[in-house]
Amino acid sequence: MKEYWDERFRAGGRIWGESPSRTADHALELFRGNDVTSVLVPGSGYGRNSRLFTGSGMEVTGIEISPEACALARAFDPLTRLFNASALDMSFVADSYDAVYCFNVMHLFREADRRRFVRECTARAKSGGLLFFTVFSEKEPSYGKGAEVEPDTFESKPGRPVHYFTADDLAAQFGNLEVVETGLVEDTEDHGDGPHTHVLRYICLRV
């Protein structure tokens, strides 16, 4: 996975532009309403979402597996404390956070790693803290394209399996955690092949 994303960021730079996802704007509203001052962002990329939180005065820690993305992030979002590491093992993170914001990372893992990832994120949140995740939904235009390597997980690009979540599937990843809010959102992107819209599921939970 590291090699795949290094090549993407090396070739495309700030692939998704400089504006944050609509889901980051919504997460920020929820975080402000719950007095969040510290945020962990696993899979922080080059910082287009984490910069929204640092710009709002929050203390932000990012974890990003791609050195190429980290180099971009240090120039684009210098206020975020950044670790170049895998989000599947965050044992080096000593702090706990008021909230975790994770944009379009969990669907890149297969089942066993998805559950491991959720455990890692949950362990980094304070008691009463918030988890906010976005993932590809089963309503994505790319659903069903490529080899199905696990149920509802398709490899449309070599080395990049993607899992597509139903509402029940997404909620089930988090066991008995309290669901604060969940829903669908259309998120428009343009990363080299023209504007297109992703149909994302998001879920916000309390630890």
MDAnalysis code that builds the backbone (N, CA, C; Angstrom):
import MDAnalysis as mda
import numpy as np

u = mda.Universe.empty(621, n_residues=207, atom_resindex=np.repeat(np.arange(207), 3), trajectory=True)
u.add_TopologyAttr("name", ["N", "CA", "C"] * 207)
u.add_TopologyAttr("resid", np.arange(1, 208))
u.add_TopologyAttr("resname", ["MET", "LYS", "GLU", "TYR", "TRP", "ASP", "GLU", "ARG", "PHE", "ARG", "ALA", "GLY", "GLY", "ARG", "ILE", "TRP", "GLY", "GLU", "SER", "PRO", "SER", "ARG", "THR", "ALA", "ASP", "HIS", "ALA", "LEU", "GLU", "LEU", "PHE", "ARG", "GLY", "ASN", "ASP", "VAL", "THR", "SER", "VAL", "LEU", "VAL", "PRO", "GLY", "SER", "GLY", "TYR", "GLY", "ARG", "ASN", "SER", "ARG", "LEU", "PHE", "THR", "GLY", "SER", "GLY", "MET", "GLU", "VAL", "THR", "GLY", "ILE", "GLU", "ILE", "SER", "PRO", "GLU", "ALA", "CYS", "ALA", "LEU", "ALA", "ARG", "ALA", "PHE", "ASP", "PRO", "LEU", "THR", "ARG", "LEU", "PHE", "ASN", "ALA", "SER", "ALA", "LEU", "ASP", "MET", "SER", "PHE", "VAL", "ALA", "ASP", "SER", "TYR", "ASP", "ALA", "VAL", "TYR", "CYS", "PHE", "ASN", "VAL", "MET", "HIS", "LEU", "PHE", "ARG", "GLU", "ALA", "ASP", "ARG", "ARG", "ARG", "PHE", "VAL", "ARG", "GLU", "CYS", "THR", "ALA", "ARG", "ALA", "LYS", "SER", "GLY", "GLY", "LEU", "LEU", "PHE", "PHE", "THR", "VAL", "PHE", "SER", "GLU", "LYS", "GLU", "PRO", "SER", "TYR", "GLY", "LYS", "GLY", "ALA", "GLU", "VAL", "GLU", "PRO", "ASP", "THR", "PHE", "GLU", "SER", "LYS", "PRO", "GLY", "ARG", "PRO", "VAL", "HIS", "TYR", "PHE", "THR", "ALA", "ASP", "ASP", "LEU", "ALA", "ALA", "GLN", "PHE", "GLY", "ASN", "LEU", "GLU", "VAL", "VAL", "GLU", "THR", "GLY", "LEU", "VAL", "GLU", "ASP", "THR", "GLU", "ASP", "HIS", "GLY", "ASP", "GLY", "PRO", "HIS", "THR", "HIS", "VAL", "LEU", "ARG", "TYR", "ILE", "CYS", "LEU", "ARG", "VAL"])
u.atoms.positions = np.array([
    [0.819, -1.205, 0.000],
    [0.000, 0.000, 0.000],
    [0.865, 1.272, 0.000],
    [1.965, 1.241, 0.747],
    [2.862, 2.393, 0.782],
    [3.343, 2.756, -0.616],
    [3.741, 1.751, -1.393],
    [4.261, 2.008, -2.731],
    [3.186, 2.606, -3.629],
    [1.961, 2.093, -3.514],
    [0.859, 2.607, -4.332],
    [0.654, 4.095, -4.066],
    [0.571, 4.479, -2.784],
    [0.283, 5.870, -2.460],
    [1.479, 6.774, -2.702],
    [2.682, 6.268, -2.508],
    [3.853, 7.076, -2.848],
    [3.822, 7.478, -4.322],
    [3.492, 6.522, -5.174],
    [3.443, 6.813, -6.607],
    [2.324, 7.808, -6.922],
    [1.158, 7.650, -6.287],
    [0.054, 8.580, -6.526],
    [0.437, 10.012, -6.153],
    [1.046, 10.183, -4.979],
    [1.405, 11.529, -4.530],
    [2.609, 12.079, -5.290],
    [3.509, 11.193, -5.692],
    [4.665, 11.645, -6.471],
    [4.207, 12.171, -7.839],
    [3.265, 11.484, -8.432],
    [2.787, 11.875, -9.757],
    [1.789, 13.021, -9.709],
    [0.943, 13.027, -8.664],
    [-0.173, 13.977, -8.654],
    [-0.076, 15.107, -7.663],
    [0.890, 15.068, -6.748],
    [0.994, 16.141, -5.768],
    [-0.260, 16.225, -4.911],
    [-0.825, 17.422, -4.822],
    [-2.057, 17.615, -4.059],
    [-3.242, 17.153, -4.915],
    [-3.387, 15.848, -4.974],
    [-4.284, 15.200, -5.936],
    [-5.710, 15.707, -5.841],
    [-6.197, 15.888, -4.623],
    [-7.606, 16.248, -4.419],
    [-7.805, 17.740, -4.179],
    [-6.812, 18.540, -4.531],
    [-6.930, 19.975, -4.363],
    [-6.642, 20.401, -2.932],
    [-6.964, 21.645, -2.631],
    [-6.629, 22.210, -1.326],
    [-7.832, 22.342, -0.405],
    [-9.037, 22.245, -0.935],
    [-10.227, 22.385, -0.098],
    [-10.512, 21.088, 0.647],
    [-10.989, 21.175, 1.879],
    [-11.299, 19.954, 2.629],
    [-12.548, 19.268, 2.099],
    [-12.702, 18.015, 2.443],
    [-13.933, 17.288, 2.130],
    [-15.115, 17.921, 2.856],
    [-16.295, 17.787, 2.258],
    [-17.519, 18.241, 2.935],
    [-17.688, 17.532, 4.274],
    [-17.201, 16.307, 4.356],
    [-17.344, 15.560, 5.610],
    [-16.479, 16.166, 6.715],
    [-15.344, 16.758, 6.357],
    [-14.508, 17.410, 7.362],
    [-15.214, 18.639, 7.918],
    [-15.895, 19.387, 7.050],
    [-16.672, 20.536, 7.520],
    [-17.748, 20.092, 8.508],
    [-18.422, 18.980, 8.191],
    [-19.471, 18.487, 9.074],
    [-18.884, 17.970, 10.385],
    [-17.764, 17.259, 10.289],
    [-17.098, 16.782, 11.502],
    [-16.703, 17.952, 12.390],
    [-16.215, 19.032, 11.790],
    [-15.811, 20.200, 12.559],
    [-16.996, 20.763, 13.349],
    [-18.166, 20.812, 12.738],
    [-19.360, 21.275, 13.451],
    [-19.640, 20.394, 14.674],
    [-19.583, 19.087, 14.478],
    [-19.827, 18.162, 15.581],
    [-18.752, 18.294, 16.659],
    [-17.512, 18.446, 16.239],
    [-16.419, 18.567, 17.195],
    [-16.575, 19.839, 18.034],
    [-16.909, 20.939, 17.384],
    [-17.096, 22.187, 18.137],
    [-18.237, 22.058, 19.138],
    [-19.301, 21.366, 18.739],
    [-20.441, 21.182, 19.630],
    [-20.160, 20.273, 20.795],
    [-19.025, 19.554, 20.731],
    [-18.648, 18.639, 21.811],
    [-17.329, 19.044, 22.469],
    [-16.953, 20.310, 22.295],
    [-15.772, 20.881, 22.965],
    [-14.483, 20.132, 22.646],
    [-14.346, 19.683, 21.419],
    [-13.129, 18.991, 20.985],
    [-12.007, 20.006, 20.787],
    [-10.857, 19.728, 21.371],
    [-9.687, 20.586, 21.165],
    [-8.501, 19.834, 20.575],
    [-8.559, 18.495, 20.593],
    [-7.449, 17.707, 20.044],
    [-8.012, 16.617, 19.128],
    [-7.376, 16.447, 17.963],
    [-7.884, 15.533, 16.940],
    [-6.740, 14.680, 16.395],
    [-6.986, 13.392, 16.256],
    [-6.072, 12.483, 15.573],
    [-6.627, 12.188, 14.191],
    [-5.768, 12.291, 13.165],
    [-6.198, 12.062, 11.782],
    [-5.349, 10.936, 11.180],
    [-5.792, 9.682, 11.272],
    [-5.074, 8.588, 10.612],
    [-5.274, 8.666, 9.097],
    [-4.203, 8.432, 8.344],
    [-4.304, 8.552, 6.898],
    [-4.495, 9.998, 6.490],
    [-3.640, 10.871, 7.012],
    [-3.848, 12.318, 6.862],
    [-3.424, 12.863, 5.514],
    [-2.775, 12.046, 4.669],
    [-2.415, 12.503, 3.331],
    [-1.540, 13.738, 3.372],
    [-1.831, 14.695, 2.487],
    [-1.024, 15.915, 2.452],
    [-1.650, 17.050, 3.272],
    [-2.712, 16.719, 4.023],
    [-3.195, 17.669, 5.011],
    [-4.397, 18.502, 4.635],
    [-5.110, 18.157, 3.558],
    [-6.216, 19.034, 3.152],
    [-7.350, 19.026, 4.164],
    [-7.532, 17.923, 4.885],
    [-8.558, 17.891, 5.929],
    [-8.000, 18.303, 7.288],
    [-6.814, 17.853, 7.627],
    [-6.241, 18.211, 8.931],
    [-6.034, 19.718, 9.039],
    [-5.754, 20.379, 7.917],
    [-5.536, 21.829, 7.948],
    [-6.803, 22.579, 8.355],
    [-7.974, 22.008, 8.055],
    [-9.225, 22.623, 8.493],
    [-9.280, 22.666, 10.025],
    [-8.842, 21.584, 10.665],
    [-8.892, 21.520, 12.123],
    [-7.813, 22.388, 12.770],
    [-6.597, 22.390, 12.230],
    [-5.560, 23.258, 12.792],
    [-5.935, 24.719, 12.593],
    [-6.549, 25.026, 11.459],
    [-6.982, 26.396, 11.203],
    [-8.089, 26.858, 12.121],
    [-8.751, 25.903, 12.773],
    [-9.803, 26.223, 13.734],
    [-9.291, 26.227, 15.170],
    [-7.961, 26.137, 15.321],
    [-7.356, 26.239, 16.638],
    [-7.213, 24.924, 17.379],
    [-7.472, 23.799, 16.718],
    [-7.355, 22.510, 17.377],
    [-5.934, 21.976, 17.255],
    [-5.528, 21.189, 18.247],
    [-4.245, 20.498, 18.183],
    [-4.445, 19.201, 17.421],
    [-3.697, 19.023, 16.348],
    [-3.940, 17.908, 15.423],
    [-2.676, 17.074, 15.269],
    [-2.858, 15.757, 15.315],
    [-1.794, 14.805, 15.017],
    [-2.217, 13.994, 13.794],
    [-1.356, 13.920, 12.796],
    [-1.628, 13.134, 11.605],
    [-0.715, 11.923, 11.522],
    [-1.246, 10.849, 10.959],
    [-0.460, 9.643, 10.693],
    [-0.622, 9.321, 9.219],
    [0.484, 9.207, 8.512],
    [0.437, 9.001, 7.072],
    [1.547, 8.048, 6.645],
    [1.172, 6.994, 5.893],
    [2.123, 5.961, 5.516],
    [3.063, 6.383, 4.390],
    [2.659, 7.349, 3.565],
    [3.437, 7.736, 2.394],
    [4.416, 8.862, 2.705],
    [5.733, 8.633, 2.558],
    [6.693, 9.726, 2.741],
    [6.461, 10.881, 1.771],
    [6.012, 10.573, 0.550],
    [5.720, 11.623, -0.420],
    [4.615, 12.540, 0.090],
    [3.567, 11.953, 0.631],
    [2.464, 12.751, 1.179],
    [2.929, 13.553, 2.380],
    [3.768, 12.961, 3.224],
    [4.271, 13.671, 4.399],
    [5.070, 14.906, 3.993],
    [5.877, 14.781, 2.948],
    [6.656, 15.935, 2.481],
    [5.724, 17.054, 2.021],
    [4.663, 16.712, 1.319],
    [3.682, 17.710, 0.898],
    [2.984, 18.325, 2.103],
    [2.637, 17.493, 3.082],
    [1.887, 17.961, 4.248],
    [2.706, 18.933, 5.091],
    [3.992, 18.697, 5.203],
    [4.802, 19.566, 6.055],
    [4.862, 20.993, 5.504],
    [4.661, 21.144, 4.200],
    [4.597, 22.480, 3.615],
    [3.173, 23.036, 3.633],
    [2.189, 22.166, 3.438],
    [0.805, 22.604, 3.278],
    [0.091, 22.795, 4.613],
    [0.418, 21.974, 5.595],
    [-0.239, 22.021, 6.902],
    [0.810, 21.876, 8.001],
    [1.677, 22.885, 8.156],
    [2.809, 22.750, 9.094],
    [2.401, 22.702, 10.559],
    [1.169, 23.057, 10.896],
    [0.749, 23.058, 12.295],
    [0.392, 21.662, 12.800],
    [0.141, 20.727, 11.890],
    [-0.167, 19.358, 12.309],
    [1.107, 18.620, 12.697],
    [1.066, 17.982, 13.858],
    [2.155, 17.095, 14.275],
    [2.022, 15.811, 13.470],
    [3.056, 15.448, 12.731],
    [2.927, 14.393, 11.726],
    [3.863, 13.235, 11.989],
    [3.298, 12.019, 11.879],
    [4.082, 10.792, 11.947],
    [4.000, 10.080, 10.600],
    [5.149, 9.688, 10.060],
    [5.187, 8.863, 8.847],
    [5.183, 7.397, 9.283],
    [3.989, 6.803, 9.292],
    [3.842, 5.446, 9.830],
    [2.523, 4.858, 9.349],
    [2.345, 3.564, 9.593],
    [1.100, 2.887, 9.266],
    [0.081, 3.100, 10.379],
    [-1.155, 3.366, 9.998],
    [-2.230, 3.544, 10.976],
    [-2.718, 2.216, 11.542],
    [-2.179, 1.105, 11.060],
    [-2.564, -0.191, 11.607],
    [-1.831, -0.509, 12.909],
    [-0.818, 0.262, 13.230],
    [-0.126, 0.101, 14.509],
    [0.242, 1.494, 15.007],
    [-0.589, 2.030, 15.884],
    [-0.356, 3.370, 16.416],
    [0.133, 3.316, 17.858],
    [0.840, 2.240, 18.212],
    [1.321, 2.069, 19.578],
    [2.321, 3.159, 19.972],
    [2.935, 3.800, 18.989],
    [3.896, 4.870, 19.265],
    [3.203, 6.173, 19.671],
    [1.879, 6.247, 19.503],
    [1.129, 7.453, 19.876],
    [0.802, 7.366, 21.358],
    [1.454, 8.204, 22.150],
    [1.279, 8.144, 23.599],
    [0.068, 8.926, 24.081],
    [-0.362, 9.906, 23.308],
    [-1.458, 10.776, 23.735],
    [-2.807, 10.144, 23.441],
    [-3.834, 10.668, 24.089],
    [-5.216, 10.342, 23.727],
    [-5.899, 11.629, 23.304],
    [-6.962, 11.500, 22.512],
    [-7.531, 12.649, 21.805],
    [-9.019, 12.787, 22.062],
    [-9.476, 14.035, 21.962],
    [-10.913, 14.297, 22.095],
    [-11.694, 13.688, 20.933],
    [-11.044, 13.580, 19.770],
    [-11.729, 13.050, 18.587],
    [-10.737, 12.431, 17.628],
    [-11.236, 11.498, 16.834],
    [-10.489, 10.906, 15.718],
    [-11.303, 11.157, 14.458],
    [-10.657, 11.727, 13.431],
    [-11.310, 11.940, 12.135],
    [-10.572, 11.115, 11.092],
    [-11.303, 10.253, 10.412],
    [-10.670, 9.354, 9.446],
    [-11.434, 9.395, 8.125],
    [-10.800, 9.946, 7.103],
    [-11.435, 10.134, 5.807],
    [-10.969, 9.066, 4.813],
    [-11.905, 8.195, 4.417],
    [-11.685, 7.267, 3.305],
    [-10.415, 6.419, 3.446],
    [-10.219, 5.898, 4.648],
    [-9.086, 4.999, 4.889],
    [-9.564, 3.582, 5.160],
    [-10.581, 3.445, 6.008],
    [-10.982, 2.112, 6.456],
    [-11.390, 1.212, 5.292],
    [-11.964, 1.779, 4.230],
    [-12.411, 0.924, 3.121],
    [-11.244, 0.387, 2.293],
    [-10.031, 0.853, 2.568],
    [-8.855, 0.355, 1.844],
    [-8.270, -0.919, 2.451],
    [-8.801, -1.328, 3.604],
    [-8.304, -2.513, 4.282],
    [-9.234, -3.697, 4.061],
    [-8.665, -4.898, 4.133],
    [-9.487, -6.107, 4.161],
    [-10.047, -6.308, 5.569],
    [-10.923, -7.304, 5.704],
    [-11.731, -7.416, 6.917],
    [-10.906, -7.434, 8.201],
    [-9.894, -8.281, 8.279],
    [-9.119, -8.400, 9.514],
    [-8.435, -7.079, 9.862],
    [-7.901, -6.406, 8.861],
    [-7.234, -5.134, 9.105],
    [-8.235, -4.021, 9.419],
    [-9.436, -4.092, 8.871],
    [-10.453, -3.093, 9.237],
    [-10.746, -3.154, 10.726],
    [-10.897, -4.361, 11.245],
    [-11.192, -4.508, 12.672],
    [-9.994, -4.072, 13.529],
    [-8.819, -4.387, 13.072],
    [-7.615, -3.936, 13.773],
    [-7.532, -2.410, 13.773],
    [-7.837, -1.810, 12.654],
    [-7.779, -0.351, 12.515],
    [-8.762, 0.327, 13.472],
    [-9.975, -0.199, 13.553],
    [-10.973, 0.365, 14.469],
    [-10.479, 0.270, 15.915],
    [-9.873, -0.861, 16.277],
    [-9.341, -1.003, 17.634],
    [-8.255, 0.033, 17.912],
    [-7.382, 0.237, 16.943],
    [-6.301, 1.206, 17.107],
    [-6.856, 2.617, 17.291],
    [-7.840, 2.979, 16.501],
    [-8.429, 4.323, 16.597],
    [-9.174, 4.503, 17.911],
    [-9.946, 3.502, 18.284],
    [-10.723, 3.592, 19.523],
    [-9.812, 3.738, 20.728],
    [-8.689, 3.040, 20.702],
    [-7.751, 3.091, 21.820],
    [-7.086, 4.447, 21.968],
    [-7.104, 5.272, 20.913],
    [-6.462, 6.591, 20.959],
    [-7.445, 7.696, 21.342],
    [-8.723, 7.356, 21.492],
    [-9.732, 8.357, 21.860],
    [-9.956, 8.361, 23.367],
    [-10.159, 9.547, 23.926],
    [-10.474, 9.673, 25.347],
    [-11.852, 9.084, 25.630],
    [-12.075, 8.697, 26.872],
    [-13.407, 8.259, 27.271],
    [-14.393, 9.390, 27.042],
    [-15.467, 9.105, 26.317],
    [-16.429, 10.134, 25.953],
    [-16.078, 10.875, 24.680],
    [-14.927, 10.541, 24.085],
    [-14.492, 11.196, 22.855],
    [-15.261, 10.705, 21.646],
    [-15.018, 11.354, 20.502],
    [-15.747, 11.067, 19.276],
    [-14.860, 10.383, 18.242],
    [-15.458, 9.466, 17.490],
    [-14.844, 8.887, 16.296],
    [-15.685, 9.295, 15.100],
    [-15.054, 9.812, 14.046],
    [-15.771, 10.190, 12.821],
    [-15.065, 9.529, 11.645],
    [-15.767, 8.613, 10.978],
    [-15.207, 7.872, 9.852],
    [-16.035, 8.112, 8.597],
    [-15.367, 8.237, 7.451],
    [-16.054, 8.211, 6.162],
    [-15.492, 7.057, 5.338],
    [-16.374, 6.440, 4.549],
    [-15.997, 5.272, 3.734],
    [-16.801, 5.286, 2.439],
    [-16.358, 4.512, 1.464],
    [-17.153, 4.318, 0.255],
    [-18.410, 3.515, 0.603],
    [-19.523, 3.905, 0.026],
    [-20.772, 3.172, 0.216],
    [-20.999, 2.209, -0.952],
    [-21.999, 1.350, -0.769],
    [-22.370, 0.424, -1.848],
    [-23.047, 1.151, -3.000],
    [-23.307, 2.460, -2.842],
    [-23.910, 3.258, -3.897],
    [-22.876, 3.943, -4.790],
    [-21.602, 3.709, -4.502],
    [-20.529, 4.247, -5.339],
    [-20.641, 3.728, -6.779],
    [-20.397, 4.574, -7.782],
    [-20.410, 4.110, -9.170],
    [-19.423, 2.978, -9.449],
    [-18.338, 2.909, -8.659],
    [-17.322, 1.880, -8.904],
    [-17.643, 0.551, -8.219],
    [-18.739, 0.495, -7.481],
    [-19.081, -0.756, -6.797],
    [-19.219, -1.902, -7.805],
    [-18.578, -3.032, -7.503],
    [-18.687, -4.222, -8.347],
    [-17.669, -4.297, -9.459],
    [-16.810, -3.288, -9.605],
    [-15.818, -3.304, -10.681],
    [-14.528, -3.954, -10.186],
    [-13.974, -4.846, -10.989],
    [-12.750, -5.545, -10.630],
    [-13.039, -6.861, -9.943],
    [-11.966, -7.566, -9.586],
    [-12.102, -8.878, -8.943],
    [-12.616, -8.706, -7.516],
    [-13.588, -9.531, -7.134],
    [-14.101, -9.492, -5.764],
    [-13.192, -10.368, -4.898],
    [-12.397, -9.733, -4.027],
    [-11.403, -10.456, -3.237],
    [-11.943, -10.857, -1.866],
    [-12.991, -10.210, -1.419],
    [-13.764, -10.539, -0.223],
    [-15.177, -10.046, -0.479],
    [-16.155, -10.451, 0.331],
    [-17.513, -9.942, 0.111],
    [-17.547, -8.414, 0.110],
    [-18.082, -7.859, -0.989],
    [-18.222, -6.408, -1.175],
    [-16.880, -5.677, -1.190],
    [-15.795, -6.391, -1.488],
    [-14.463, -5.807, -1.599],
    [-13.912, -6.125, -2.977],
    [-13.641, -5.082, -3.769],
    [-13.256, -5.257, -5.169],
    [-11.920, -4.572, -5.434],
    [-11.116, -5.210, -6.269],
    [-9.813, -4.675, -6.641],
    [-9.886, -4.167, -8.079],
    [-10.372, -2.940, -8.214],
    [-10.491, -2.358, -9.553],
    [-9.150, -1.856, -10.060],
    [-8.207, -1.581, -9.122],
    [-6.849, -1.213, -9.482],
    [-5.901, -2.181, -8.784],
    [-4.885, -2.683, -9.481],
    [-3.971, -3.651, -8.854],
    [-3.359, -3.098, -7.576],
    [-3.430, -3.891, -6.507],
    [-2.835, -3.488, -5.248],
    [-3.668, -2.549, -4.413],
    [-4.909, -2.256, -4.861],
    [-5.759, -1.350, -4.092],
    [-7.174, -1.910, -3.977],
    [-7.390, -2.863, -3.061],
    [-8.748, -3.347, -2.839],
    [-9.576, -2.277, -2.134],
    [-10.863, -2.223, -2.453],
    [-11.765, -1.261, -1.826],
    [-13.008, -2.000, -1.337],
    [-13.356, -1.767, -0.075],
    [-14.577, -2.339, 0.496],
    [-15.681, -1.299, 0.440],
    [-16.880, -1.745, 0.082],
    [-18.038, -0.847, -0.037],
    [-19.029, -1.190, 1.075],
    [-19.383, -0.193, 1.883],
    [-20.148, -0.415, 3.104],
    [-21.631, -0.111, 2.930],
    [-22.463, -1.018, 3.412],
    [-23.867, -0.698, 3.665],
    [-23.944, -0.034, 5.040],
    [-25.113, 0.512, 5.364],
    [-25.288, 1.153, 6.671],
    [-25.075, 0.153, 7.805],
    [-25.638, -1.043, 7.666],
    [-25.510, -2.055, 8.714],
    [-24.071, -2.534, 8.851],
    [-23.400, -2.709, 7.723],
    [-22.011, -3.161, 7.728],
    [-21.130, -2.144, 8.444],
    [-21.323, -0.870, 8.156],
    [-20.498, 0.159, 8.784],
    [-20.719, 0.198, 10.293],
    [-21.966, 0.191, 10.717],
    [-22.261, 0.240, 12.150],
    [-21.692, -0.974, 12.869],
    [-21.713, -2.130, 12.197],
    [-21.249, -3.368, 12.819],
    [-19.747, -3.358, 13.102],
    [-18.997, -2.515, 12.416],
    [-17.551, -2.460, 12.635],
    [-17.193, -1.960, 14.036],
    [-18.151, -1.281, 14.696],
    [-17.832, -0.577, 15.934],
    [-18.484, -1.183, 17.172],
    [-19.016, -2.393, 17.047],
    [-19.568, -3.075, 18.203],
    [-20.686, -2.287, 18.860],
    [-20.559, -2.073, 20.166],
    [-21.620, -1.430, 20.933],
    [-21.369, 0.048, 21.200],
    [-20.446, 0.674, 20.480],
    [-20.231, 2.101, 20.681],
    [-21.494, 2.885, 20.341],
    [-21.698, 3.978, 21.050],
    [-22.883, 4.818, 20.832],
    [-22.772, 5.561, 19.503],
    [-23.763, 5.393, 18.639],
    [-23.791, 6.121, 17.367],
    [-24.412, 7.497, 17.606],
    [-23.640, 8.531, 17.342],
    [-24.119, 9.906, 17.483],
    [-24.876, 10.333, 16.240],
    [-24.343, 9.970, 15.073],
    [-24.960, 10.375, 13.806],
    [-24.371, 9.530, 12.686],
    [-25.166, 9.235, 11.692],
    [-24.668, 8.512, 10.526],
    [-25.496, 8.910, 9.315],
    [-24.950, 8.729, 8.124],
    [-25.696, 9.100, 6.935],
    [-24.870, 8.966, 5.674],
    [-25.443, 9.419, 4.574],
    [-24.794, 9.447, 3.267],
    [-24.480, 10.892, 2.894],
    [-23.397, 11.094, 2.191],
    [-23.065, 12.423, 1.694],
    [-22.416, 12.285, 0.320],
    [-22.763, 13.189, -0.586],
    [-22.113, 13.236, -1.896],
    [-20.934, 14.188, -1.824],
    [-19.767, 13.707, -2.196],
    [-18.524, 14.468, -2.089],
    [-17.893, 14.551, -3.473],
    [-17.794, 15.745, -4.011],
    [-17.279, 15.933, -5.371],
    [-15.769, 16.126, -5.353],
    [-15.094, 15.442, -6.263],
    [-13.636, 15.528, -6.384],
    [-13.249, 15.693, -7.850],
    [-12.035, 16.175, -8.059],
    [-11.446, 16.208, -9.397],
    [-9.957, 15.967, -9.233],
    [-9.524, 14.750, -9.563],
    [-8.102, 14.454, -9.432],
    [-7.530, 13.924, -10.731],
    [-7.730, 14.720, -11.776],
    [-7.056, 14.443, -13.040],
    [-7.919, 13.865, -14.132],
    [-9.092, 13.291, -13.765],
    [-9.945, 12.708, -14.795],
    [-11.320, 13.383, -14.825],
    [-11.348, 14.644, -14.410],
    [-12.583, 15.409, -14.448],
    [-13.387, 15.292, -13.165],
    [-14.276, 16.257, -12.911],
    [-15.082, 16.215, -11.687],
    [-15.965, 14.978, -11.640],
    [-16.056, 14.372, -10.471],
    [-16.944, 13.242, -10.266],
    [-17.369, 13.234, -8.805],
    [-18.430, 12.517, -8.520],
    [-19.011, 12.547, -7.186],
    [-18.942, 11.176, -6.541],
    [-18.392, 11.138, -5.340],
    [-18.393, 9.922, -4.530],
    [-19.608, 9.939, -3.607],
    [-20.177, 8.760, -3.394],
    [-21.290, 8.619, -2.457],
    [-20.733, 7.935, -1.211],
    [-20.469, 8.734, -0.200],
    [-19.783, 8.264, 0.998],
    [-20.771, 8.013, 2.131],
    [-20.449, 7.036, 2.957],
    [-21.136, 6.893, 4.233],
    [-20.248, 7.506, 5.310],
    [-20.888, 8.152, 6.267],
    [-20.123, 8.640, 7.415],
    [-20.814, 8.142, 8.679],
    [-20.037, 8.033, 9.727],
    [-20.567, 7.639, 11.022],
    [-19.775, 8.362, 12.101],
    [-20.477, 8.894, 13.079],
    [-19.857, 9.528, 14.231],
    [-20.309, 8.756, 15.464],
    [-19.350, 8.364, 16.293],
    [-19.630, 7.546, 17.460],
    [-18.965, 8.153, 18.689],
    [-19.522, 7.796, 19.846],
    [-18.914, 8.224, 21.107],
    [-18.292, 7.016, 21.807],
    [-17.070, 7.194, 22.256],
    [-16.326, 6.112, 22.898],
    [-16.760, 5.972, 24.366],
])
